[in-house]
Structures are given as structure tokens and as C-alpha cells.
Amino acid sequence: MHEVFISYHHANDQWAKNQLQQWANQYGLFTDVSVDTNDVSDTLPTESIRRIIRDDYLMDSSVTIVLVGTETKGRKHVDWEIYSSMFDGAVNKKSGILVVQLPSTNPTYYTAAHEVEKSTVYPDCTSWSTITDRAEYERRYPCLPARIIDNLLAPKAKVSVTTWDRIAGNLNNLVTMIDAAHDERALCEYDLSRPMRSNNAPAFI
């Protein structure tokens, strides 16, 4: 089983983390190595934050699942975890990234970055298009963190975006996407040019 770190907004989306954890334990889907990174001080230098999360919290995880709810994109700890997951560290190497849009975001789009996903996870989709415009990604995915959109635009980043219903309806889809993210993680060339967030965005009204 692959070791997976789950990044999410704790206040809003704990239910989804708990459900993933239950499925993982019940069916042996993956090993959850998530820990709470909320005690990392944002007053530390960026490099220190990155190193602590990548080397101490993400440990030996090879895939990071980002659970996206309505306020996830404004959470600094989620951004730190995504950045650190994408960073090729001296102790722990970069991970594959899988984004799961939660029902609260009313998702209607998905992105299959790995060929195996198209036939296995989305057999009902008969036509695929390539998007190169940031505004179009932001229209389709208004709740995605900016760093994820940066990497949807990066041609060699290989970040897949799916919906909660797509995995809840068939857990084999989740296993397929975790496998693909794990297997192709070393090939990913992530865009890490965006500075790490220094604070949380205000909650939406």
C-alpha cells in the first residue's frame, strides 16, 4: 500500500478526512500518514517551514490527497502542505498530487492527468480537451487553491482533479488515481514559483 498524506481544512472538512481514513482502514486502500501541521509557526523563514513539513510531517508519504471544500484555497497550512508535497527534498522526495473536490463546492469538472484514469475512472467521458488559459481553470474550479491551478497549467506537473462522488461511488477509482499519482510522481515538474501563504484568507460570508 502507498503511504498517503491528506491535506484539508480541518474546521470545515474533517468529515471527509474521517471517511477516507475509514475506507483506507476497512479496505486496505492506502496507509494514512497524515498528522496535524497547525503547530508550525508562520513566523519561521519559508525554507524552514518547507523543511519541517516535508521532512517531519509528510514523512515518507509518496502521494498527497488535497480535499477541497469552499474555504480550502485560503488556508495557509493547506498551501504549505501542497508546496512541501511538490518539493523535492533532501530527505523526502516530491509526492504525486490528487485533488478531490468535495460536494460543498458543487463540482462539475474534472482533470485526468494520467492516461489510465481516462478509461478506468471516466469511461463515461468520450471527449477530452486541453486547457491552457488560467481564467478558464478558475471558472471551472473556483474553489481550487491557486498553487493547484498553477500546476494544472504546468504541462509536466500531472495533477489530477476529481470529485468526491466519483470516488465514493467506486473506491477502485480512488485506488487507480493514487496508484497513478505514485507511479508518475518522479516525472512531475511542479511550478513552485508562487510564494507560500503567510496568513489565512478571510472566511467567505
NUMI-910450 format. One record per residue (C-alpha): z, x, y. Coordinates in steps of 0.02 Angstrom, whole numbers, plus 50000, padded with zeros to 5 digits. Example, Ala and Ser with C-alpha at 12.3 -4.5 7.8 and 13.67 -1.06 7.14 Angstrom:
<sites>
+-------+-------+-------+
!     Z !     X !     Y !
+-------+-------+-------+
! 50390 ! 50615 ! 49775 !
! 50357 ! 50684 ! 49947 !
+-------+-------+-------+
</sites>
This chain:
<sites>
+-------+-------+-------+
!     Z !     X !     Y !
+-------+-------+-------+
! 50000 ! 50000 ! 50000 !
! 49965 ! 50056 ! 50177 !
! 50107 ! 50082 ! 50300 !
! 50085 ! 49965 ! 50447 !
! 50167 ! 49957 ! 50618 !
! 50170 ! 49787 ! 50703 !
! 50165 ! 49783 ! 50894 !
! 50207 ! 49619 ! 50981 !
! 50301 ! 49532 ! 51122 !
! 50473 ! 49508 ! 51048 !
! 50532 ! 49366 ! 51160 !
! 50382 ! 49254 ! 51128 !
! 50305 ! 49302 ! 50962 !
! 50444 ! 49352 ! 50844 !
! 50395 ! 49208 ! 50729 !
! 50227 ! 49290 ! 50693 !
! 50305 ! 49459 ! 50656 !
! 50428 ! 49373 ! 50537 !
! 50288 ! 49281 ! 50448 !
! 50185 ! 49441 ! 50425 !
! 50339 ! 49528 ! 50359 !
! 50372 ! 49386 ! 50236 !
! 50193 ! 49389 ! 50171 !
! 50197 ! 49578 ! 50155 !
! 50358 ! 49575 ! 50055 !
! 50314 ! 49424 ! 49949 !
! 50138 ! 49477 ! 49900 !
! 50145 ! 49665 ! 49920 !
! 50011 ! 49666 ! 50055 !
! 50073 ! 49818 ! 50151 !
! 50231 ! 49914 ! 50193 !
! 50303 ! 49863 ! 50361 !
! 50372 ! 50016 ! 50451 !
! 50399 ! 49931 ! 50620 !
! 50551 ! 49975 ! 50725 !
! 50609 ! 49918 ! 50896 !
! 50549 ! 50035 ! 51032 !
! 50633 ! 49943 ! 51176 !
! 50761 ! 50081 ! 51199 !
! 50630 ! 50208 ! 51258 !
! 50658 ! 50239 ! 51443 !
! 50510 ! 50212 ! 51558 !
! 50579 ! 50348 ! 51673 !
! 50527 ! 50482 ! 51549 !
! 50364 ! 50576 ! 51576 !
! 50212 ! 50493 ! 51497 !
! 50191 ! 50631 ! 51370 !
! 50373 ! 50616 ! 51316 !
! 50356 ! 50426 ! 51293 !
! 50198 ! 50451 ! 51191 !
! 50276 ! 50584 ! 51082 !
! 50436 ! 50485 ! 51047 !
! 50341 ! 50328 ! 50997 !
! 50204 ! 50417 ! 50898 !
! 50316 ! 50540 ! 50807 !
! 50482 ! 50447 ! 50795 !
! 50443 ! 50260 ! 50793 !
! 50270 ! 50242 ! 50719 !
! 50320 ! 50373 ! 50590 !
! 50187 ! 50388 ! 50454 !
! 50101 ! 50222 ! 50488 !
! 49912 ! 50225 ! 50469 !
! 49873 ! 50052 ! 50540 !
! 49943 ! 49960 ! 50691 !
! 49929 ! 49770 ! 50699 !
! 49938 ! 49704 ! 50877 !
! 49994 ! 49522 ! 50883 !
! 49926 ! 49446 ! 51043 !
! 50011 ! 49297 ! 51124 !
! 49997 ! 49229 ! 51300 !
! 50100 ! 49367 ! 51384 !
! 50071 ! 49515 ! 51268 !
! 49948 ! 49603 ! 51382 !
! 50079 ! 49626 ! 51518 !
! 50212 ! 49706 ! 51408 !
! 50237 ! 49892 ! 51437 !
! 50307 ! 49927 ! 51264 !
! 50155 ! 49849 ! 51182 !
! 50042 ! 49958 ! 51289 !
! 50144 ! 50113 ! 51242 !
! 50131 ! 50069 ! 51058 !
! 49943 ! 50042 ! 51068 !
! 49918 ! 50205 ! 51163 !
! 50028 ! 50301 ! 51042 !
! 49942 ! 50224 ! 50891 !
! 49775 ! 50284 ! 50959 !
! 49838 ! 50458 ! 51000 !
! 49801 ! 50597 ! 50876 !
! 49971 ! 50680 ! 50875 !
! 50026 ! 50846 ! 50803 !
! 50148 ! 50762 ! 50683 !
! 50068 ! 50592 ! 50656 !
! 49881 ! 50563 ! 50670 !
! 49793 ! 50416 ! 50753 !
! 49800 ! 50246 ! 50668 !
! 49674 ! 50109 ! 50640 !
! 49697 ! 49958 ! 50753 !
! 49687 ! 49774 ! 50705 !
! 49714 ! 49641 ! 50838 !
! 49771 ! 49466 ! 50787 !
! 49759 ! 49328 ! 50917 !
! 49900 ! 49202 ! 50896 !
! 49874 ! 49012 ! 50907 !
! 49956 ! 49005 ! 51079 !
! 49802 ! 49094 ! 51151 !
! 49682 ! 48962 ! 51083 !
! 49561 ! 49095 ! 51019 !
! 49379 ! 49053 ! 50985 !
! 49303 ! 49227 ! 50968 !
! 49324 ! 49375 ! 50851 !
! 49256 ! 49552 ! 50835 !
! 49217 ! 49636 ! 50668 !
! 49215 ! 49823 ! 50696 !
! 49193 ! 49864 ! 50511 !
! 49042 ! 49809 ! 50409 !
! 49144 ! 49750 ! 50261 !
! 49229 ! 49620 ! 50371 !
! 49068 ! 49530 ! 50414 !
! 49029 ! 49474 ! 50238 !
! 49206 ! 49463 ! 50171 !
! 49310 ! 49392 ! 50314 !
! 49175 ! 49296 ! 50408 !
! 49050 ! 49233 ! 50279 !
! 49027 ! 49079 ! 50389 !
! 48956 ! 49183 ! 50532 !
! 48767 ! 49203 ! 50519 !
! 48731 ! 49291 ! 50684 !
! 48818 ! 49438 ! 50768 !
! 48795 ! 49501 ! 50945 !
! 48840 ! 49665 ! 51032 !
! 48934 ! 49652 ! 51197 !
! 48931 ! 49794 ! 51323 !
! 48998 ! 49702 ! 51475 !
! 49183 ! 49707 ! 51517 !
! 49180 ! 49541 ! 51609 !
! 49113 ! 49456 ! 51454 !
! 49251 ! 49530 ! 51346 !
! 49380 ! 49473 ! 51472 !
! 49305 ! 49298 ! 51471 !
! 49310 ! 49289 ! 51281 !
! 49479 ! 49372 ! 51264 !
! 49582 ! 49330 ! 51419 !
! 49747 ! 49374 ! 51334 !
! 49699 ! 49544 ! 51262 !
! 49784 ! 49699 ! 51334 !
! 49670 ! 49799 ! 51448 !
! 49681 ! 49950 ! 51333 !
! 49612 ! 49848 ! 51189 !
! 49464 ! 49793 ! 51296 !
! 49437 ! 49975 ! 51346 !
! 49414 ! 50014 ! 51164 !
! 49308 ! 49863 ! 51121 !
! 49188 ! 49941 ! 51247 !
! 49205 ! 50114 ! 51169 !
! 49063 ! 50123 ! 51041 !
! 49158 ! 50229 ! 50915 !
! 49332 ! 50154 ! 50930 !
! 49315 ! 50025 ! 50789 !
! 49445 ! 49897 ! 50845 !
! 49434 ! 49728 ! 50757 !
! 49497 ! 49567 ! 50836 !
! 49532 ! 49416 ! 50728 !
! 49630 ! 49253 ! 50736 !
! 49794 ! 49203 ! 50657 !
! 49710 ! 49058 ! 50567 !
! 49584 ! 49175 ! 50487 !
! 49722 ! 49273 ! 50400 !
! 49845 ! 49131 ! 50371 !
! 49709 ! 49035 ! 50281 !
! 49668 ! 49181 ! 50166 !
! 49784 ! 49331 ! 50151 !
! 49645 ! 49429 ! 50066 !
! 49562 ! 49434 ! 50237 !
! 49715 ! 49523 ! 50306 !
! 49711 ! 49650 ! 50165 !
! 49524 ! 49680 ! 50191 !
! 49548 ! 49713 ! 50377 !
! 49699 ! 49826 ! 50352 !
! 49602 ! 49925 ! 50220 !
! 49452 ! 49943 ! 50337 !
! 49559 ! 49998 ! 50484 !
! 49648 ! 50125 ! 50374 !
! 49490 ! 50194 ! 50292 !
! 49395 ! 50222 ! 50455 !
! 49537 ! 50274 ! 50570 !
! 49491 ! 50458 ! 50569 !
! 49316 ! 50413 ! 50631 !
! 49382 ! 50320 ! 50783 !
! 49355 ! 50395 ! 50954 !
! 49476 ! 50299 ! 51063 !
! 49471 ! 50282 ! 51251 !
! 49642 ! 50337 ! 51315 !
! 49592 ! 50361 ! 51497 !
! 49698 ! 50215 ! 51559 !
! 49873 ! 50270 ! 51615 !
! 50017 ! 50198 ! 51514 !
! 50101 ! 50047 ! 51594 !
! 50258 ! 50089 ! 51694 !
! 50325 ! 49911 ! 51701 !
! 50302 ! 49735 ! 51633 !
! 50189 ! 49612 ! 51719 !
! 50275 ! 49456 ! 51789 !
! 50283 ! 49313 ! 51665 !
! 50148 ! 49181 ! 51682 !
! 50202 ! 49016 ! 51760 !
+-------+-------+-------+
</sites>
